Amino acid sequence: MKIKIRKVNKNDDGVQVYFSTSYGSSFAQWVGELPKYGEVYDVELDVDDDLVWGVNILRRETKLLV
């Protein structure tokens, strides 16, 4: 999946990135070389939780600006 990096947070727990895709926006823990803001990366995502509409998947009428 191609993602565009919108924000990078580096802290004691690692690196968290906010990103957008053609499907929407989200954030995730980043593993690997520090990504660059505004760059597009071809990534593989692992989702360890069950995804449930209305619980941890929500529809937004407006785009999130990060």
PDB file of N, CA, C, O and CB in Angstrom:
ATOM      1  N   MET A   1       0.835  -1.162   0.000  1.00  0.00           N
ATOM      2  CA  MET A   1       0.000   0.000   0.000  1.00  0.00           C
ATOM      3  C   MET A   1       0.892   1.241   0.000  1.00  0.00           C
ATOM      4  O   MET A   1       1.883   1.308   0.728  1.00  0.00           O
ATOM      5  CB  MET A   1      -0.957  -0.011   1.208  1.00  0.00           C
ATOM      6  N   LYS A   2       0.530   2.208  -0.815  1.00  0.00           N
ATOM      7  CA  LYS A   2       1.285   3.460  -0.842  1.00  0.00           C
ATOM      8  C   LYS A   2       0.691   4.423   0.179  1.00  0.00           C
ATOM      9  O   LYS A   2      -0.519   4.645   0.227  1.00  0.00           O
ATOM     10  CB  LYS A   2       1.275   4.091  -2.268  1.00  0.00           C
ATOM     11  N   ILE A   3       1.587   4.992   1.002  1.00  0.00           N
ATOM     12  CA  ILE A   3       1.178   5.965   2.000  1.00  0.00           C
ATOM     13  C   ILE A   3       2.012   7.230   1.848  1.00  0.00           C
ATOM     14  O   ILE A   3       3.158   7.179   1.403  1.00  0.00           O
ATOM     15  CB  ILE A   3       1.316   5.385   3.425  1.00  0.00           C
ATOM     16  N   LYS A   4       1.421   8.374   2.226  1.00  0.00           N
ATOM     17  CA  LYS A   4       2.153   9.639   2.242  1.00  0.00           C
ATOM     18  C   LYS A   4       2.284  10.066   3.692  1.00  0.00           C
ATOM     19  O   LYS A   4       1.289  10.162   4.410  1.00  0.00           O
ATOM     20  CB  LYS A   4       1.432  10.743   1.381  1.00  0.00           C
ATOM     21  N   ILE A   5       3.505  10.322   4.120  1.00  0.00           N
ATOM     22  CA  ILE A   5       3.781  10.692   5.501  1.00  0.00           C
ATOM     23  C   ILE A   5       3.307  12.126   5.746  1.00  0.00           C
ATOM     24  O   ILE A   5       3.698  13.049   5.032  1.00  0.00           O
ATOM     25  CB  ILE A   5       5.296  10.547   5.819  1.00  0.00           C
ATOM     26  N   ARG A   6       2.457  12.300   6.766  1.00  0.00           N
ATOM     27  CA  ARG A   6       1.908  13.608   7.113  1.00  0.00           C
ATOM     28  C   ARG A   6       2.522  14.187   8.383  1.00  0.00           C
ATOM     29  O   ARG A   6       2.559  15.404   8.560  1.00  0.00           O
ATOM     30  CB  ARG A   6       0.414  13.508   7.276  1.00  0.00           C
ATOM     31  N   LYS A   7       3.003  13.311   9.265  1.00  0.00           N
ATOM     32  CA  LYS A   7       3.608  13.763  10.520  1.00  0.00           C
ATOM     33  C   LYS A   7       4.434  12.618  11.087  1.00  0.00           C
ATOM     34  O   LYS A   7       4.054  11.454  10.952  1.00  0.00           O
ATOM     35  CB  LYS A   7       2.518  14.235  11.548  1.00  0.00           C
ATOM     36  N   VAL A   8       5.565  12.935  11.724  1.00  0.00           N
ATOM     37  CA  VAL A   8       6.432  11.930  12.344  1.00  0.00           C
ATOM     38  C   VAL A   8       6.670  12.340  13.792  1.00  0.00           C
ATOM     39  O   VAL A   8       7.132  13.449  14.060  1.00  0.00           O
ATOM     40  CB  VAL A   8       7.794  11.783  11.567  1.00  0.00           C
ATOM     41  N   ASN A   9       6.351  11.441  14.730  1.00  0.00           N
ATOM     42  CA  ASN A   9       6.613  11.673  16.155  1.00  0.00           C
ATOM     43  C   ASN A   9       7.614  10.632  16.637  1.00  0.00           C
ATOM     44  O   ASN A   9       7.360   9.430  16.557  1.00  0.00           O
ATOM     45  CB  ASN A   9       5.291  11.610  16.999  1.00  0.00           C
ATOM     46  N   LYS A  10       8.747  11.098  17.134  1.00  0.00           N
ATOM     47  CA  LYS A  10       9.771  10.201  17.677  1.00  0.00           C
ATOM     48  C   LYS A  10       9.764  10.379  19.192  1.00  0.00           C
ATOM     49  O   LYS A  10       9.889  11.498  19.688  1.00  0.00           O
ATOM     50  CB  LYS A  10      11.204  10.500  17.064  1.00  0.00           C
ATOM     51  N   ASN A  11       9.617   9.256  19.939  1.00  0.00           N
ATOM     52  CA  ASN A  11       9.618   9.327  21.398  1.00  0.00           C
ATOM     53  C   ASN A  11      10.268   8.074  21.979  1.00  0.00           C
ATOM     54  O   ASN A  11      10.851   7.282  21.238  1.00  0.00           O
ATOM     55  CB  ASN A  11       8.179   9.492  21.940  1.00  0.00           C
ATOM     56  N   ASP A  12      10.175   7.886  23.287  1.00  0.00           N
ATOM     57  CA  ASP A  12      10.805   6.742  23.948  1.00  0.00           C
ATOM     58  C   ASP A  12      10.243   5.398  23.478  1.00  0.00           C
ATOM     59  O   ASP A  12      10.926   4.377  23.555  1.00  0.00           O
ATOM     60  CB  ASP A  12      10.636   6.864  25.447  1.00  0.00           C
ATOM     61  N   ASP A  13       8.992   5.398  22.991  1.00  0.00           N
ATOM     62  CA  ASP A  13       8.351   4.159  22.535  1.00  0.00           C
ATOM     63  C   ASP A  13       8.681   3.818  21.093  1.00  0.00           C
ATOM     64  O   ASP A  13       8.324   2.740  20.616  1.00  0.00           O
ATOM     65  CB  ASP A  13       6.857   4.266  22.690  1.00  0.00           C
ATOM     66  N   GLY A  14       9.353   4.714  20.395  1.00  0.00           N
ATOM     67  CA  GLY A  14       9.683   4.473  18.993  1.00  0.00           C
ATOM     68  C   GLY A  14       9.233   5.630  18.118  1.00  0.00           C
ATOM     69  O   GLY A  14       9.266   6.788  18.534  1.00  0.00           O
ATOM     70  N   VAL A  15       8.815   5.309  16.914  1.00  0.00           N
ATOM     71  CA  VAL A  15       8.405   6.321  15.946  1.00  0.00           C
ATOM     72  C   VAL A  15       6.955   6.062  15.549  1.00  0.00           C
ATOM     73  O   VAL A  15       6.596   4.960  15.134  1.00  0.00           O
ATOM     74  CB  VAL A  15       9.336   6.313  14.694  1.00  0.00           C
ATOM     75  N   GLN A  16       6.126   7.103  15.686  1.00  0.00           N
ATOM     76  CA  GLN A  16       4.734   7.019  15.259  1.00  0.00           C
ATOM     77  C   GLN A  16       4.578   7.945  14.060  1.00  0.00           C
ATOM     78  O   GLN A  16       5.040   9.086  14.078  1.00  0.00           O
ATOM     79  CB  GLN A  16       3.737   7.404  16.424  1.00  0.00           C
ATOM     80  N   VAL A  17       3.915   7.437  13.010  1.00  0.00           N
ATOM     81  CA  VAL A  17       3.684   8.251  11.821  1.00  0.00           C
ATOM     82  C   VAL A  17       2.195   8.406  11.571  1.00  0.00           C
ATOM     83  O   VAL A  17       1.408   7.481  11.773  1.00  0.00           O
ATOM     84  CB  VAL A  17       4.369   7.631  10.596  1.00  0.00           C
ATOM     85  N   TYR A  18       1.835   9.588  11.131  1.00  0.00           N
ATOM     86  CA  TYR A  18       0.489   9.860  10.646  1.00  0.00           C
ATOM     87  C   TYR A  18       0.610   9.869   9.130  1.00  0.00           C
ATOM     88  O   TYR A  18       1.531  10.467   8.575  1.00  0.00           O
ATOM     89  CB  TYR A  18      -0.103  11.233  11.216  1.00  0.00           C
ATOM     90  N   PHE A  19      -0.330   9.200   8.463  1.00  0.00           N
ATOM     91  CA  PHE A  19      -0.201   9.051   7.021  1.00  0.00           C
ATOM     92  C   PHE A  19      -1.555   9.085   6.340  1.00  0.00           C
ATOM     93  O   PHE A  19      -2.593   8.901   6.975  1.00  0.00           O
ATOM     94  CB  PHE A  19       0.517   7.759   6.684  1.00  0.00           C
ATOM     95  N   SER A  20      -1.525   9.324   5.039  1.00  0.00           N
ATOM     96  CA  SER A  20      -2.742   9.271   4.238  1.00  0.00           C
ATOM     97  C   SER A  20      -2.541   8.277   3.099  1.00  0.00           C
ATOM     98  O   SER A  20      -1.424   8.036   2.640  1.00  0.00           O
ATOM     99  CB  SER A  20      -3.112  10.678   3.687  1.00  0.00           C
ATOM    100  N   THR A  21      -3.655   7.712   2.664  1.00  0.00           N
ATOM    101  CA  THR A  21      -3.666   6.777   1.540  1.00  0.00           C
ATOM    102  C   THR A  21      -4.843   7.162   0.642  1.00  0.00           C
ATOM    103  O   THR A  21      -5.585   8.093   0.953  1.00  0.00           O
ATOM    104  CB  THR A  21      -3.777   5.271   2.031  1.00  0.00           C
ATOM    105  N   SER A  22      -5.007   6.460  -0.446  1.00  0.00           N
ATOM    106  CA  SER A  22      -6.170   6.713  -1.297  1.00  0.00           C
ATOM    107  C   SER A  22      -7.453   6.238  -0.606  1.00  0.00           C
ATOM    108  O   SER A  22      -8.551   6.535  -1.076  1.00  0.00           O
ATOM    109  CB  SER A  22      -6.004   6.008  -2.664  1.00  0.00           C
ATOM    110  N   TYR A  23      -7.324   5.502   0.507  1.00  0.00           N
ATOM    111  CA  TYR A  23      -8.482   4.978   1.236  1.00  0.00           C
ATOM    112  C   TYR A  23      -8.840   5.824   2.453  1.00  0.00           C
ATOM    113  O   TYR A  23      -9.939   5.685   2.991  1.00  0.00           O
ATOM    114  CB  TYR A  23      -8.216   3.553   1.672  1.00  0.00           C
ATOM    115  N   GLY A  24      -7.942   6.694   2.898  1.00  0.00           N
ATOM    116  CA  GLY A  24      -8.188   7.504   4.080  1.00  0.00           C
ATOM    117  C   GLY A  24      -6.890   7.775   4.821  1.00  0.00           C
ATOM    118  O   GLY A  24      -5.800   7.608   4.274  1.00  0.00           O
ATOM    119  N   SER A  25      -7.022   8.196   6.079  1.00  0.00           N
ATOM    120  CA  SER A  25      -5.860   8.550   6.896  1.00  0.00           C
ATOM    121  C   SER A  25      -5.835   7.742   8.183  1.00  0.00           C
ATOM    122  O   SER A  25      -6.866   7.263   8.655  1.00  0.00           O
ATOM    123  CB  SER A  25      -5.865  10.047   7.216  1.00  0.00           C
ATOM    124  N   SER A  26      -4.635   7.600   8.745  1.00  0.00           N
ATOM    125  CA  SER A  26      -4.489   6.884  10.007  1.00  0.00           C
ATOM    126  C   SER A  26      -3.119   7.195  10.591  1.00  0.00           C
ATOM    127  O   SER A  26      -2.412   8.082  10.113  1.00  0.00           O
ATOM    128  CB  SER A  26      -4.675   5.350   9.811  1.00  0.00           C
ATOM    129  N   PHE A  27      -2.755   6.451  11.631  1.00  0.00           N
ATOM    130  CA  PHE A  27      -1.426   6.556  12.220  1.00  0.00           C
ATOM    131  C   PHE A  27      -0.988   5.164  12.632  1.00  0.00           C
ATOM    132  O   PHE A  27      -1.809   4.267  12.824  1.00  0.00           O
ATOM    133  CB  PHE A  27      -1.412   7.536  13.437  1.00  0.00           C
ATOM    134  N   ALA A  28       0.334   4.998  12.765  1.00  0.00           N
ATOM    135  CA  ALA A  28       0.871   3.666  13.087  1.00  0.00           C
ATOM    136  C   ALA A  28       2.273   3.787  13.661  1.00  0.00           C
ATOM    137  O   ALA A  28       2.928   4.823  13.542  1.00  0.00           O
ATOM    138  CB  ALA A  28       0.886   2.760  11.833  1.00  0.00           C
ATOM    139  N   GLN A  29       2.711   2.717  14.277  1.00  0.00           N
ATOM    140  CA  GLN A  29       4.093   2.606  14.743  1.00  0.00           C
ATOM    141  C   GLN A  29       4.959   2.306  13.524  1.00  0.00           C
ATOM    142  O   GLN A  29       4.611   1.446  12.715  1.00  0.00           O
ATOM    143  CB  GLN A  29       4.250   1.486  15.851  1.00  0.00           C
ATOM    144  N   TRP A  30       6.067   2.998  13.385  1.00  0.00           N
ATOM    145  CA  TRP A  30       6.959   2.819  12.238  1.00  0.00           C
ATOM    146  C   TRP A  30       8.146   1.966  12.652  1.00  0.00           C
ATOM    147  O   TRP A  30       8.747   2.202  13.700  1.00  0.00           O
ATOM    148  CB  TRP A  30       7.437   4.187  11.683  1.00  0.00           C
ATOM    149  N   VAL A  31       8.485   0.983  11.841  1.00  0.00           N
ATOM    150  CA  VAL A  31       9.654   0.131  12.078  1.00  0.00           C
ATOM    151  C   VAL A  31      10.588   0.290  10.892  1.00  0.00           C
ATOM    152  O   VAL A  31      10.180   0.107   9.745  1.00  0.00           O
ATOM    153  CB  VAL A  31       9.247  -1.375  12.283  1.00  0.00           C
ATOM    154  N   GLY A  32      11.831   0.626  11.165  1.00  0.00           N
ATOM    155  CA  GLY A  32      12.799   0.799  10.088  1.00  0.00           C
ATOM    156  C   GLY A  32      13.392   2.188  10.106  1.00  0.00           C
ATOM    157  O   GLY A  32      13.257   2.932  11.078  1.00  0.00           O
ATOM    158  N   GLU A  33      14.053   2.523   9.008  1.00  0.00           N
ATOM    159  CA  GLU A  33      14.693   3.834   8.871  1.00  0.00           C
ATOM    160  C   GLU A  33      13.653   4.941   8.998  1.00  0.00           C
ATOM    161  O   GLU A  33      12.542   4.822   8.481  1.00  0.00           O
ATOM    162  CB  GLU A  33      15.433   3.944   7.517  1.00  0.00           C
ATOM    163  N   LEU A  34      14.016   6.013   9.686  1.00  0.00           N
ATOM    164  CA  LEU A  34      13.105   7.123   9.940  1.00  0.00           C
ATOM    165  C   LEU A  34      12.552   7.677   8.625  1.00  0.00           C
ATOM    166  O   LEU A  34      13.326   8.053   7.745  1.00  0.00           O
ATOM    167  CB  LEU A  34      13.819   8.233  10.731  1.00  0.00           C
ATOM    168  N   PRO A  35      11.212   7.735   8.477  1.00  0.00           N
ATOM    169  CA  PRO A  35      10.632   8.253   7.237  1.00  0.00           C
ATOM    170  C   PRO A  35      10.719   9.766   7.170  1.00  0.00           C
ATOM    171  O   PRO A  35      10.901  10.433   8.188  1.00  0.00           O
ATOM    172  CB  PRO A  35       9.183   7.815   7.106  1.00  0.00           C
ATOM    173  N   LYS A  36      10.587  10.304   5.967  1.00  0.00           N
ATOM    174  CA  LYS A  36      10.661  11.748   5.759  1.00  0.00           C
ATOM    175  C   LYS A  36       9.257  12.308   5.508  1.00  0.00           C
ATOM    176  O   LYS A  36       8.462  11.739   4.760  1.00  0.00           O
ATOM    177  CB  LYS A  36      11.604  12.084   4.571  1.00  0.00           C
ATOM    178  N   TYR A  37       8.986  13.431   6.154  1.00  0.00           N
ATOM    179  CA  TYR A  37       7.709  14.117   5.987  1.00  0.00           C
ATOM    180  C   TYR A  37       7.450  14.401   4.503  1.00  0.00           C
ATOM    181  O   TYR A  37       8.338  14.859   3.783  1.00  0.00           O
ATOM    182  CB  TYR A  37       7.690  15.433   6.803  1.00  0.00           C
ATOM    183  N   GLY A  38       6.228  14.124   4.064  1.00  0.00           N
ATOM    184  CA  GLY A  38       5.829  14.424   2.689  1.00  0.00           C
ATOM    185  C   GLY A  38       6.193  13.375   1.668  1.00  0.00           C
ATOM    186  O   GLY A  38       5.717  13.426   0.534  1.00  0.00           O
ATOM    187  N   GLU A  39       7.036  12.412   2.048  1.00  0.00           N
ATOM    188  CA  GLU A  39       7.451  11.364   1.114  1.00  0.00           C
ATOM    189  C   GLU A  39       6.369  10.281   0.996  1.00  0.00           C
ATOM    190  O   GLU A  39       5.561  10.090   1.904  1.00  0.00           O
ATOM    191  CB  GLU A  39       8.790  10.737   1.569  1.00  0.00           C
ATOM    192  N   VAL A  40       6.375   9.587  -0.129  1.00  0.00           N
ATOM    193  CA  VAL A  40       5.460   8.463  -0.365  1.00  0.00           C
ATOM    194  C   VAL A  40       6.257   7.174  -0.231  1.00  0.00           C
ATOM    195  O   VAL A  40       7.339   7.037  -0.801  1.00  0.00           O
ATOM    196  CB  VAL A  40       4.773   8.560  -1.781  1.00  0.00           C
ATOM    197  N   TYR A  41       5.708   6.229   0.532  1.00  0.00           N
ATOM    198  CA  TYR A  41       6.361   4.941   0.765  1.00  0.00           C
ATOM    199  C   TYR A  41       5.404   3.815   0.394  1.00  0.00           C
ATOM    200  O   TYR A  41       4.193   3.928   0.580  1.00  0.00           O
ATOM    201  CB  TYR A  41       6.817   4.807   2.244  1.00  0.00           C
ATOM    202  N   ASP A  42       5.954   2.746  -0.126  1.00  0.00           N
ATOM    203  CA  ASP A  42       5.191   1.526  -0.389  1.00  0.00           C
ATOM    204  C   ASP A  42       5.410   0.622   0.820  1.00  0.00           C
ATOM    205  O   ASP A  42       6.515   0.118   1.021  1.00  0.00           O
ATOM    206  CB  ASP A  42       5.639   0.818  -1.749  1.00  0.00           C
ATOM    207  N   VAL A  43       4.366   0.410   1.630  1.00  0.00           N
ATOM    208  CA  VAL A  43       4.526  -0.284   2.902  1.00  0.00           C
ATOM    209  C   VAL A  43       3.621  -1.507   3.000  1.00  0.00           C
ATOM    210  O   VAL A  43       2.692  -1.692   2.214  1.00  0.00           O
ATOM    211  CB  VAL A  43       4.239   0.663   4.052  1.00  0.00           C
ATOM    212  N   GLU A  44       3.926  -2.323   3.984  1.00  0.00           N
ATOM    213  CA  GLU A  44       3.095  -3.461   4.352  1.00  0.00           C
ATOM    214  C   GLU A  44       2.589  -3.191   5.762  1.00  0.00           C
ATOM    215  O   GLU A  44       3.375  -2.880   6.656  1.00  0.00           O
ATOM    216  CB  GLU A  44       3.890  -4.828   4.265  1.00  0.00           C
ATOM    217  N   LEU A  45       1.280  -3.306   5.963  1.00  0.00           N
ATOM    218  CA  LEU A  45       0.679  -3.043   7.266  1.00  0.00           C
ATOM    219  C   LEU A  45       0.287  -4.338   7.947  1.00  0.00           C
ATOM    220  O   LEU A  45      -0.233  -5.250   7.305  1.00  0.00           O
ATOM    221  CB  LEU A  45      -0.540  -2.134   7.124  1.00  0.00           C
ATOM    222  N   ASP A  46       0.536  -4.423   9.249  1.00  0.00           N
ATOM    223  CA  ASP A  46       0.054  -5.529  10.075  1.00  0.00           C
ATOM    224  C   ASP A  46      -0.964  -4.970  11.046  1.00  0.00           C
ATOM    225  O   ASP A  46      -0.675  -4.011  11.762  1.00  0.00           O
ATOM    226  CB  ASP A  46       1.225  -6.243  10.833  1.00  0.00           C
ATOM    227  N   VAL A  47      -2.147  -5.552  11.082  1.00  0.00           N
ATOM    228  CA  VAL A  47      -3.187  -5.142  12.023  1.00  0.00           C
ATOM    229  C   VAL A  47      -3.409  -6.306  12.972  1.00  0.00           C
ATOM    230  O   VAL A  47      -3.872  -7.374  12.570  1.00  0.00           O
ATOM    231  CB  VAL A  47      -4.523  -4.732  11.286  1.00  0.00           C
ATOM    232  N   ASP A  48      -3.067  -6.083  14.252  1.00  0.00           N
ATOM    233  CA  ASP A  48      -3.154  -7.157  15.241  1.00  0.00           C
ATOM    234  C   ASP A  48      -4.513  -7.227  15.929  1.00  0.00           C
ATOM    235  O   ASP A  48      -4.809  -8.221  16.592  1.00  0.00           O
ATOM    236  CB  ASP A  48      -2.079  -6.980  16.278  1.00  0.00           C
ATOM    237  N   ASP A  49      -5.347  -6.197  15.787  1.00  0.00           N
ATOM    238  CA  ASP A  49      -6.659  -6.171  16.430  1.00  0.00           C
ATOM    239  C   ASP A  49      -7.744  -6.575  15.449  1.00  0.00           C
ATOM    240  O   ASP A  49      -7.558  -6.505  14.235  1.00  0.00           O
ATOM    241  CB  ASP A  49      -6.954  -4.781  17.001  1.00  0.00           C
ATOM    242  N   ASP A  50      -8.891  -7.002  15.994  1.00  0.00           N
ATOM    243  CA  ASP A  50     -10.073  -7.195  15.165  1.00  0.00           C
ATOM    244  C   ASP A  50     -10.606  -5.818  14.810  1.00  0.00           C
ATOM    245  O   ASP A  50     -10.692  -4.943  15.671  1.00  0.00           O
ATOM    246  CB  ASP A  50     -11.161  -8.063  15.894  1.00  0.00           C
ATOM    247  N   LEU A  51     -10.963  -5.621  13.548  1.00  0.00           N
ATOM    248  CA  LEU A  51     -11.499  -4.344  13.102  1.00  0.00           C
ATOM    249  C   LEU A  51     -13.017  -4.433  13.048  1.00  0.00           C
ATOM    250  O   LEU A  51     -13.572  -5.313  12.391  1.00  0.00           O
ATOM    251  CB  LEU A  51     -10.919  -3.948  11.720  1.00  0.00           C
ATOM    252  N   VAL A  52     -13.688  -3.509  13.747  1.00  0.00           N
ATOM    253  CA  VAL A  52     -15.146  -3.539  13.868  1.00  0.00           C
ATOM    254  C   VAL A  52     -15.701  -2.152  13.565  1.00  0.00           C
ATOM    255  O   VAL A  52     -15.332  -1.171  14.211  1.00  0.00           O
ATOM    256  CB  VAL A  52     -15.582  -4.009  15.287  1.00  0.00           C
ATOM    257  N   TRP A  53     -16.610  -2.078  12.558  1.00  0.00           N
ATOM    258  CA  TRP A  53     -17.242  -0.799  12.225  1.00  0.00           C
ATOM    259  C   TRP A  53     -17.944  -0.229  13.436  1.00  0.00           C
ATOM    260  O   TRP A  53     -18.669  -0.938  14.134  1.00  0.00           O
ATOM    261  CB  TRP A  53     -18.234  -0.963  11.067  1.00  0.00           C
ATOM    262  N   GLY A  54     -17.731   1.045  13.687  1.00  0.00           N
ATOM    263  CA  GLY A  54     -18.383   1.732  14.790  1.00  0.00           C
ATOM    264  C   GLY A  54     -17.656   1.593  16.116  1.00  0.00           C
ATOM    265  O   GLY A  54     -17.977   2.297  17.073  1.00  0.00           O
ATOM    266  N   VAL A  55     -16.680   0.694  16.184  1.00  0.00           N
ATOM    267  CA  VAL A  55     -15.912   0.498  17.413  1.00  0.00           C
ATOM    268  C   VAL A  55     -14.508   1.071  17.231  1.00  0.00           C
ATOM    269  O   VAL A  55     -14.135   2.038  17.897  1.00  0.00           O
ATOM    270  CB  VAL A  55     -15.846  -1.012  17.792  1.00  0.00           C
ATOM    271  N   ASN A  56     -13.737   0.476  16.335  1.00  0.00           N
ATOM    272  CA  ASN A  56     -12.399   1.000  16.076  1.00  0.00           C
ATOM    273  C   ASN A  56     -12.177   1.355  14.600  1.00  0.00           C
ATOM    274  O   ASN A  56     -11.059   1.674  14.194  1.00  0.00           O
ATOM    275  CB  ASN A  56     -11.363  -0.012  16.518  1.00  0.00           C
ATOM    276  N   ILE A  57     -13.238   1.297  13.813  1.00  0.00           N
ATOM    277  CA  ILE A  57     -13.238   1.826  12.443  1.00  0.00           C
ATOM    278  C   ILE A  57     -14.384   2.829  12.380  1.00  0.00           C
ATOM    279  O   ILE A  57     -15.546   2.482  12.593  1.00  0.00           O
ATOM    280  CB  ILE A  57     -13.400   0.669  11.346  1.00  0.00           C
ATOM    281  N   LEU A  58     -14.038   4.072  12.086  1.00  0.00           N
ATOM    282  CA  LEU A  58     -15.047   5.120  12.071  1.00  0.00           C
ATOM    283  C   LEU A  58     -15.009   5.880  10.756  1.00  0.00           C
ATOM    284  O   LEU A  58     -13.941   6.132  10.198  1.00  0.00           O
ATOM    285  CB  LEU A  58     -14.843   6.077  13.243  1.00  0.00           C
ATOM    286  N   ARG A  59     -16.173   6.237  10.275  1.00  0.00           N
ATOM    287  CA  ARG A  59     -16.273   7.043   9.052  1.00  0.00           C
ATOM    288  C   ARG A  59     -16.278   8.506   9.450  1.00  0.00           C
ATOM    289  O   ARG A  59     -16.947   8.905  10.403  1.00  0.00           O
ATOM    290  CB  ARG A  59     -17.558   6.684   8.226  1.00  0.00           C
ATOM    291  N   ARG A  60     -15.524   9.295   8.710  1.00  0.00           N
ATOM    292  CA  ARG A  60     -15.494  10.749   8.927  1.00  0.00           C
ATOM    293  C   ARG A  60     -16.011  11.428   7.677  1.00  0.00           C
ATOM    294  O   ARG A  60     -15.652  11.057   6.560  1.00  0.00           O
ATOM    295  CB  ARG A  60     -14.054  11.253   9.276  1.00  0.00           C
ATOM    296  N   GLU A  61     -16.845  12.409   7.872  1.00  0.00           N
ATOM    297  CA  GLU A  61     -17.368  13.172   6.740  1.00  0.00           C
ATOM    298  C   GLU A  61     -16.342  14.172   6.231  1.00  0.00           C
ATOM    299  O   GLU A  61     -16.364  14.553   5.061  1.00  0.00           O
ATOM    300  CB  GLU A  61     -18.653  13.896   7.132  1.00  0.00           C
ATOM    301  N   THR A  62     -15.441  14.597   7.113  1.00  0.00           N
ATOM    302  CA  THR A  62     -14.393  15.537   6.715  1.00  0.00           C
ATOM    303  C   THR A  62     -13.034  14.878   6.883  1.00  0.00           C
ATOM    304  O   THR A  62     -12.872  13.972   7.699  1.00  0.00           O
ATOM    305  CB  THR A  62     -14.471  16.845   7.543  1.00  0.00           C
ATOM    306  N   LYS A  63     -12.066  15.335   6.112  1.00  0.00           N
ATOM    307  CA  LYS A  63     -10.726  14.774   6.196  1.00  0.00           C
ATOM    308  C   LYS A  63     -10.027  15.283   7.442  1.00  0.00           C
ATOM    309  O   LYS A  63     -10.213  16.427   7.858  1.00  0.00           O
ATOM    310  CB  LYS A  63      -9.910  15.118   4.944  1.00  0.00           C
ATOM    311  N   LEU A  64      -9.223  14.418   8.025  1.00  0.00           N
ATOM    312  CA  LEU A  64      -8.392  14.789   9.157  1.00  0.00           C
ATOM    313  C   LEU A  64      -7.187  15.557   8.664  1.00  0.00           C
ATOM    314  O   LEU A  64      -6.487  15.089   7.765  1.00  0.00           O
ATOM    315  CB  LEU A  64      -7.959  13.550   9.956  1.00  0.00           C
ATOM    316  N   LEU A  65      -6.933  16.690   9.210  1.00  0.00           N
ATOM    317  CA  LEU A  65      -5.742  17.454   8.863  1.00  0.00           C
ATOM    318  C   LEU A  65      -4.706  17.231   9.939  1.00  0.00           C
ATOM    319  O   LEU A  65      -4.925  17.594  11.094  1.00  0.00           O
ATOM    320  CB  LEU A  65      -6.058  18.964   8.700  1.00  0.00           C
ATOM    321  N   VAL A  66      -3.588  16.645   9.581  1.00  0.00           N
ATOM    322  CA  VAL A  66      -2.531  16.345  10.557  1.00  0.00           C
ATOM    323  C   VAL A  66      -1.359  17.244  10.296  1.00  0.00           C
ATOM    324  O   VAL A  66      -0.351  17.166  10.999  1.00  0.00           O
ATOM    325  CB  VAL A  66      -2.099  14.860  10.494  1.00  0.00           C
TER     326      VAL A  66
END
